[in-house]
């Protein structure tokens, strides 16, 4: 640790009471199941589970890079040097350093984490997937016992697939470990299928078994690893949809205008001032607002593990900037939002720096940005933000089609991915409260739209389909969204086995989705 940083940590011991407030963490919200298993509706008489599948976001993680933390620290350091800190403000710098150190060393010494550092799952994230797996066993106990007892004589595979990104791979590994720890005879059923391809055809880039970027990283398919040039290739449409989405994100003028309007909301300046005025002197805050002061994530830092065996050295890229009060407030909000998922590693309480009113406001800005960036977005843009999720929708239906054909080789399919997969998939399914597009002329607000990141894709968000059969060829499907019994799109009501049931006739459901 840098000498100055160490002296700051040791020298500033101002006691500030923690503030208890509502959580406004949005897509950084640590995961909790939204319904108790004991309250789930029972399947109709004669129907028993025959298959289950899920897609889950990785668990709670640290920051994705040295961005907000370093920019905020550099701002704080300037105020420290000038003596421009309030009593509360003296606590901010040491707490930011705790977050930085935790991210530098995230995952070190934890079996299953291969590359320690920013972006890794936290202890909270590991536990989220450990418990998610345990509840899957608890939800269908007879089914899993039967699979395990027949594993030597009539094995059915448990297929595991990930995006290939470390935190998704690790989530899958911790999930599988939890299954096997609780029911060891399932271990021999776990299988990781070969990755598609290899792609590109002219210069193949092999991927590890169990990786499927087309299925679980479709928002960022790139020519270097994923190019599909042959229009007859089944993966060609997904690749093209990914390119269209990336073009939308990077070059669409209407999206840029929406994001600029979100960032330029006059309330953001007032909210930023409300946050900063509690931390810094008025003169210091005024200088930021006037543009006299600006800050960025610049500088080289290093942190070493307590055993001295691992050191991580990183240099900020200078791309995350504080040029306004709104910038400063939003970056402090980022630290506020990530802190609960890092409670074991950093142990900081950022509620004290982000009053509830401002937390709610910056949460709204975060939701508004995500709504247009990866959510349902503008009606005039069609399905550009979620059309690429068709491959995942087809994969869910395809697994059940195999069961319907009498192919019971798969007992379960477990997929591990990211918010950028969960959000468009929920939109593609047309779920109520998710696929609520707005006309371009109207701006997303909490008053005119029910889309909220904390419900659509918290950490470890998941969509699960349980399939039941009666042994006579009829299949029923029930969906759980973040473990809450959830209806399929409103147009599929006729597929329900009864008006109040969450069980859907599979043939009718498939027809409703045009499969």
BELKA-V165978 format. One line per field, one symbol per residue. burial: b if it has 16 or more other C-alpha atoms within 10 Angstrom, else e. Layout:
burial: ???
This chain:
burial: eeeeeeebbeeeeeeeeeeeeebbbbbbbbbebeeebeeeeebeeebbbbbbbbbbbbbbbbbebbbbbbbbbbbbbebbeeebbbbbbbbbbbbbbbbbbbbbbbbbeeeebeebbbbbbbbbbbbbbbbbbbbbbebeeebbeebbeebeeebbbbbbbbbbbbbbbbbbbbbbbbbbeeeebbbebbbeeebbbbbbeeeeeebebbbbbbbbbbbbbeeebbbbbeeeeebbbbbbbbbbbbebbeeeeebbebbeebbeeeebbebbbbbbbbbbbeebbbebbeeebbbbbbeebebebeeeeebeeeebeeebbbbbbbbbbbbbbbbbbbbbbbbebbebbbbbbbbbebbbbbbbbbbbbbbbbbbbbbeebebbbbbbbbbbbeebbebbbebbeeebebbbbbbbbbbbbbbbbbbbbbbbebbbbbeeeeebeeeebebbbbbbbbbbbbbbbbbbbeeeeebbbbbbbbbbbbbbbeebbebbbeeebbbbbbbbbbebbee
